[in-house]
Amino acid sequence: MNETDGAPRGSVRELGRFLEIQNLGLNLPFALAFLFLAARGIPSLLTVGLVVVAFVAARNAGHSFNRWVDRYQDAANPRTRDRALAAGRLSGRFALAVCAANAAVLLGAAYLLNPLAFVLAPLALALVLGYSYTKRVTAFTTAFLGVVEAVTPAAVYIAVTGTLPPVVLFAVGGLLAWGTAFETIHSLGDLESDRALGLFSLPRRLGIRASVRLVSVLHGVALALLAVFGLALGLSIPYFAGLVGMAAISVFNDRALARRPTATRVPFERHFALGALYLAGALLALFVPFGPG
């Protein structure tokens, strides 16, 4: 692959494609839900803005760094060979500059939130960047991405309250299971290319059938822990109705995955609806009177 060393030739649209801004909807709804739950209502506009900026900056830093680390593997993978770095439309230097700029924005937002958020921001940054290398050394790279996802509720509570209440650990565990399930689904779609490129994942280690079963178990664990989290917070029925809706979609997804385990595009896209359901349930439980919530 010929990689440009100067300024990138791409447009704003190319930058959006590089960062896959359209996929923000996969995780941002969870961050917003925890933002309102941590505030037990509507947080200040400044807090909302800083948390969203920090979340997007952390995601963009990790995403751009991952694209830089994987640029040669992406060029050899039929699914990813048209990505901007793999195809040479953007330069490696540009990707690292985007990563550095977003890392600085994350640190700045954390500083403005509170001292604990600022102290812990480098750890969060290390996690989102470190994921890019784990797939080269361990099959548990899939679970490592789950750890990255699990940071969200803890980081949001720290950002809003300056503390980490023990009850939030149920949400952390739920997002750990949820993120691991999601990455396992994603890895099933890349199974053949991972084998060819010598990259590791749980589907490579466990096999297809065991990985599909694992996804179902992880979905169940995630929803159970999020339910315990809701009970501990004393949330009302709409929160749990959202979880029931997520469970229904997850069962449908898991059955489809069992039939065609390497056809992961549709199960991937349905995760947008799952995040939206969680956010809707949390908001309704907070703002719509319904029983003793």
VOVO-401562 format. One record per residue (C-alpha): residue in one letter; x, y, z; residue number from 1. Coordinates in Angstrom, 2 decimals. Layout:
BEGIN
["A",[X,Y,Z],NUM]
...
***
This chain:
BEGIN
["M",[0.00,0.00,0.00],1]
["N",[1.30,3.44,-0.88],2]
["E",[0.62,5.73,2.02],3]
["T",[0.74,9.48,1.63],4]
["D",[3.10,11.27,3.98],5]
["G",[1.75,14.77,3.56],6]
["A",[-1.65,16.30,4.21],7]
["P",[-4.59,14.02,3.59],8]
["R",[-6.51,14.42,0.36],9]
["G",[-9.86,13.54,1.94],10]
["S",[-12.78,15.85,2.51],11]
["V",[-14.91,16.34,5.61],12]
["R",[-17.00,13.44,4.35],13]
["E",[-13.89,11.28,4.15],14]
["L",[-13.00,12.22,7.72],15]
["G",[-16.51,11.24,8.81],16]
["R",[-16.12,7.88,7.08],17]
["F",[-12.68,7.43,8.64],18]
["L",[-14.06,8.01,12.13],19]
["E",[-17.29,6.13,11.32],20]
["I",[-19.33,8.87,12.95],21]
["Q",[-22.50,7.04,11.89],22]
["N",[-21.66,4.33,14.43],23]
["L",[-21.75,6.69,17.40],24]
["G",[-25.30,5.46,17.97],25]
["L",[-23.95,2.08,19.07],26]
["N",[-22.59,3.35,22.40],27]
["L",[-23.59,6.99,22.91],28]
["P",[-27.16,6.08,24.06],29]
["F",[-25.68,4.09,26.96],30]
["A",[-23.45,7.01,27.93],31]
["L",[-26.43,9.40,27.83],32]
["A",[-28.57,7.02,29.88],33]
["F",[-25.91,6.80,32.61],34]
["L",[-25.49,10.58,32.44],35]
["F",[-29.15,11.16,33.36],36]
["L",[-29.17,8.30,35.87],37]
["A",[-26.08,9.66,37.62],38]
["A",[-27.70,13.09,37.88],39]
["R",[-31.06,11.51,38.88],40]
["G",[-32.62,13.94,36.45],41]
["I",[-31.35,16.64,34.14],42]
["P",[-27.68,17.51,34.66],43]
["S",[-26.36,20.97,33.93],44]
["L",[-25.88,21.86,30.28],45]
["L",[-22.15,22.25,30.90],46]
["T",[-21.90,18.75,32.36],47]
["V",[-23.84,17.26,29.45],48]
["G",[-21.62,19.03,26.95],49]
["L",[-18.37,18.04,28.64],50]
["V",[-19.38,14.39,29.08],51]
["V",[-20.50,14.08,25.45],52]
["V",[-17.33,15.81,24.22],53]
["A",[-15.17,13.53,26.39],54]
["F",[-17.02,10.42,25.21],55]
["V",[-16.75,11.31,21.53],56]
["A",[-13.11,12.36,21.90],57]
["A",[-12.18,9.08,23.62],58]
["R",[-13.96,7.11,20.92],59]
["N",[-12.32,9.09,18.11],60]
["A",[-8.86,8.75,19.67],61]
["G",[-9.23,4.99,20.00],62]
["H",[-10.80,4.62,16.55],63]
["S",[-8.17,6.62,14.68],64]
["F",[-5.33,4.86,16.53],65]
["N",[-6.88,1.48,15.74],66]
["R",[-7.11,2.38,12.06],67]
["W",[-3.44,3.38,12.09],68]
["V",[-2.32,0.19,13.84],69]
["D",[-4.45,-2.00,11.56],70]
["R",[-3.82,-0.22,8.24],71]
["Y",[-1.85,-3.06,6.65],72]
["Q",[-4.15,-5.80,7.98],73]
["D",[-7.15,-3.79,6.77],74]
["A",[-5.62,-3.64,3.29],75]
["A",[-5.46,-7.44,3.23],76]
["N",[-9.04,-7.94,4.46],77]
["P",[-11.76,-7.84,1.75],78]
["R",[-14.23,-6.27,4.23],79]
["T",[-11.91,-3.42,5.19],80]
["R",[-9.59,-2.86,2.23],81]
["D",[-11.48,0.27,1.14],82]
["R",[-10.93,2.06,4.45],83]
["A",[-9.19,5.40,4.01],84]
["L",[-5.82,4.42,5.46],85]
["A",[-5.81,0.96,3.90],86]
["A",[-6.58,2.44,0.47],87]
["G",[-4.11,5.32,0.91],88]
["R",[-6.68,8.12,0.76],89]
["L",[-5.56,9.39,4.18],90]
["S",[-2.07,9.22,5.66],91]
["G",[-0.82,7.52,8.78],92]
["R",[0.49,10.88,9.98],93]
["F",[-3.02,12.30,9.69],94]
["A",[-4.50,9.41,11.68],95]
["L",[-2.03,9.93,14.51],96]
["A",[-2.70,13.67,14.50],97]
["V",[-6.45,13.00,14.84],98]
["C",[-5.71,10.60,17.69],99]
["A",[-3.50,13.12,19.50],100]
["A",[-5.98,15.97,19.05],101]
["N",[-8.86,13.92,20.41],102]
["A",[-6.74,12.67,23.33],103]
["A",[-6.02,16.30,24.22],104]
["V",[-9.72,17.16,24.01],105]
["L",[-10.55,14.23,26.31],106]
["L",[-8.00,15.38,28.89],107]
["G",[-9.24,18.96,28.68],108]
["A",[-12.88,17.95,29.15],109]
["A",[-11.95,15.70,32.09],110]
["Y",[-10.01,18.57,33.69],111]
["L",[-13.05,20.83,33.46],112]
["L",[-15.34,18.17,34.93],113]
["N",[-13.60,17.39,38.23],114]
["P",[-10.19,16.33,39.66],115]
["L",[-10.98,12.60,39.83],116]
["A",[-12.13,12.54,36.19],117]
["F",[-8.89,14.26,35.17],118]
["V",[-6.69,11.87,37.17],119]
["L",[-8.40,8.80,35.68],120]
["A",[-8.66,10.08,32.09],121]
["P",[-5.18,8.78,31.10],122]
["L",[-6.22,5.30,32.26],123]
["A",[-9.34,5.44,30.09],124]
["L",[-7.18,6.63,27.21],125]
["A",[-4.71,3.78,27.72],126]
["L",[-7.58,1.29,27.54],127]
["V",[-9.10,2.63,24.32],128]
["L",[-5.68,2.78,22.65],129]
["G",[-4.37,-0.49,24.05],130]
["Y",[-7.18,-2.52,22.49],131]
["S",[-5.56,-2.09,19.09],132]
["Y",[-2.61,-4.31,20.04],133]
["T",[-4.38,-7.03,22.02],134]
["K",[-5.71,-8.82,18.93],135]
["R",[-2.11,-9.64,18.01],136]
["V",[-1.30,-11.45,21.25],137]
["T",[-4.44,-12.92,22.83],138]
["A",[-7.84,-14.35,21.96],139]
["F",[-9.21,-12.35,24.87],140]
["T",[-8.96,-9.18,22.81],141]
["T",[-12.73,-9.68,22.52],142]
["A",[-13.12,-9.40,26.28],143]
["F",[-10.68,-6.47,26.37],144]
["L",[-13.09,-4.48,24.20],145]
["G",[-15.75,-5.42,26.73],146]
["V",[-13.56,-3.77,29.38],147]
["V",[-13.38,-0.65,27.21],148]
["E",[-17.19,-0.61,27.01],149]
["A",[-17.44,-1.21,30.76],150]
["V",[-15.59,2.03,31.46],151]
["T",[-18.64,4.02,30.30],152]
["P",[-20.92,3.88,33.38],153]
["A",[-17.99,4.33,35.78],154]
["A",[-16.57,7.24,33.81],155]
["V",[-19.95,8.97,33.53],156]
["Y",[-20.70,8.65,37.26],157]
["I",[-17.25,9.99,38.11],158]
["A",[-17.75,12.86,35.67],159]
["V",[-21.16,13.80,37.08],160]
["T",[-20.73,13.10,40.80],161]
["G",[-16.97,13.03,41.33],162]
["T",[-17.39,9.60,42.99],163]
["L",[-17.95,5.97,42.01],164]
["P",[-20.86,4.56,44.06],165]
["P",[-20.56,0.76,44.55],166]
["V",[-23.96,0.20,42.88],167]
["V",[-22.45,1.36,39.58],168]
["L",[-20.32,-1.79,39.52],169]
["F",[-23.45,-3.72,38.48],170]
["A",[-23.67,-1.48,35.41],171]
["V",[-19.94,-1.89,34.81],172]
["G",[-20.36,-5.67,34.84],173]
["G",[-23.37,-5.41,32.55],174]
["L",[-21.49,-3.34,29.99],175]
["L",[-18.50,-5.68,30.24],176]
["A",[-20.70,-8.62,29.25],177]
["W",[-22.56,-6.56,26.66],178]
["G",[-19.38,-5.26,25.01],179]
["T",[-17.79,-8.71,24.98],180]
["A",[-20.90,-10.16,23.30],181]
["F",[-20.91,-7.37,20.72],182]
["E",[-17.24,-7.82,19.86],183]
["T",[-17.70,-11.60,19.65],184]
["I",[-20.45,-11.05,17.07],185]
["H",[-18.18,-8.69,15.17],186]
["S",[-15.30,-11.17,15.32],187]
["L",[-17.47,-13.95,13.87],188]
["G",[-17.81,-11.86,10.72],189]
["D",[-14.02,-11.52,10.50],190]
["L",[-13.19,-15.12,11.37],191]
["E",[-11.67,-16.12,8.02],192]
["S",[-9.63,-12.95,7.61],193]
["D",[-8.40,-13.19,11.22],194]
["R",[-7.20,-16.72,10.53],195]
["A",[-5.47,-15.63,7.34],196]
["L",[-3.79,-12.65,9.04],197]
["G",[-2.85,-14.50,12.22],198]
["L",[-5.03,-12.30,14.47],199]
["F",[-6.68,-13.63,17.62],200]
["S",[-10.29,-13.62,18.80],201]
["L",[-12.64,-15.73,20.90],202]
["P",[-14.30,-17.25,17.79],203]
["R",[-10.87,-18.43,16.62],204]
["R",[-10.14,-19.96,20.02],205]
["L",[-13.57,-21.39,20.88],206]
["G",[-14.99,-22.17,17.44],207]
["I",[-18.18,-20.89,15.86],208]
["R",[-20.81,-22.86,17.79],209]
["A",[-19.32,-22.19,21.21],210]
["S",[-18.94,-18.50,20.35],211]
["V",[-22.60,-18.21,19.33],212]
["R",[-23.64,-19.85,22.61],213]
["L",[-21.33,-17.52,24.50],214]
["V",[-23.01,-14.48,22.92],215]
["S",[-26.41,-15.65,24.22],216]
["V",[-25.01,-16.23,27.73],217]
["L",[-23.30,-12.84,27.77],218]
["H",[-26.49,-11.09,26.67],219]
["G",[-28.36,-12.77,29.51],220]
["V",[-25.69,-11.83,32.07],221]
["A",[-25.60,-8.23,30.83],222]
["L",[-29.36,-7.77,31.05],223]
["A",[-29.51,-9.41,34.49],224]
["L",[-26.80,-7.10,35.87],225]
["L",[-28.45,-4.03,34.36],226]
["A",[-31.72,-5.13,35.97],227]
["V",[-30.00,-5.42,39.37],228]
["F",[-28.54,-1.97,38.79],229]
["G",[-32.02,-0.60,38.11],230]
["L",[-33.44,-2.29,41.21],231]
["A",[-30.63,-0.89,43.35],232]
["L",[-31.42,2.60,42.07],233]
["G",[-35.14,2.09,42.70],234]
["L",[-36.06,2.78,39.09],235]
["S",[-39.65,2.34,37.93],236]
["I",[-41.25,-0.03,35.44],237]
["P",[-40.27,1.75,32.16],238]
["Y",[-36.59,1.02,32.82],239]
["F",[-37.30,-2.70,33.08],240]
["A",[-39.66,-2.57,30.10],241]
["G",[-36.70,-1.26,28.11],242]
["L",[-34.63,-4.22,29.28],243]
["V",[-37.42,-6.62,28.24],244]
["G",[-37.42,-5.04,24.78],245]
["M",[-33.65,-5.43,24.61],246]
["A",[-33.99,-9.07,25.66],247]
["A",[-36.54,-9.74,22.91],248]
["I",[-34.31,-8.25,20.21],249]
["S",[-31.27,-10.07,21.61],250]
["V",[-33.04,-13.45,21.48],251]
["F",[-34.10,-12.75,17.89],252]
["N",[-30.53,-11.69,17.05],253]
["D",[-28.98,-14.72,18.71],254]
["R",[-31.25,-17.12,16.84],255]
["A",[-30.38,-15.46,13.55],256]
["L",[-26.71,-15.65,14.47],257]
["A",[-27.03,-19.37,15.21],258]
["R",[-28.43,-19.93,11.71],259]
["R",[-25.81,-17.81,9.93],260]
["P",[-22.98,-17.15,12.39],261]
["T",[-20.66,-15.34,10.00],262]
["A",[-23.40,-13.09,8.53],263]
["T",[-23.08,-10.42,11.20],264]
["R",[-24.14,-7.21,9.46],265]
["V",[-27.81,-7.31,10.52],266]
["P",[-27.08,-8.33,14.17],267]
["F",[-24.49,-5.50,14.24],268]
["E",[-27.03,-2.94,12.98],269]
["R",[-29.70,-4.03,15.48],270]
["H",[-27.42,-2.89,18.30],271]
["F",[-28.46,0.68,17.46],272]
["A",[-32.01,-0.21,18.51],273]
["L",[-30.76,-1.91,21.67],274]
["G",[-28.91,1.18,22.86],275]
["A",[-31.90,3.38,22.02],276]
["L",[-34.19,1.12,24.07],277]
["Y",[-31.93,1.37,27.10],278]
["L",[-31.83,5.16,26.86],279]
["A",[-35.60,5.39,26.37],280]
["G",[-36.28,3.14,29.37],281]
["A",[-33.94,5.13,31.60],282]
["L",[-35.44,8.48,30.56],283]
["L",[-39.03,7.31,31.02],284]
["A",[-38.20,5.88,34.45],285]
["L",[-36.71,9.21,35.51],286]
["F",[-39.18,11.66,34.02],287]
["V",[-42.54,9.91,33.65],288]
["P",[-44.39,9.21,36.93],289]
["F",[-45.13,5.49,37.11],290]
["G",[-45.66,3.87,40.46],291]
["P",[-43.07,4.09,43.25],292]
["G",[-40.02,5.01,41.16],293]
***
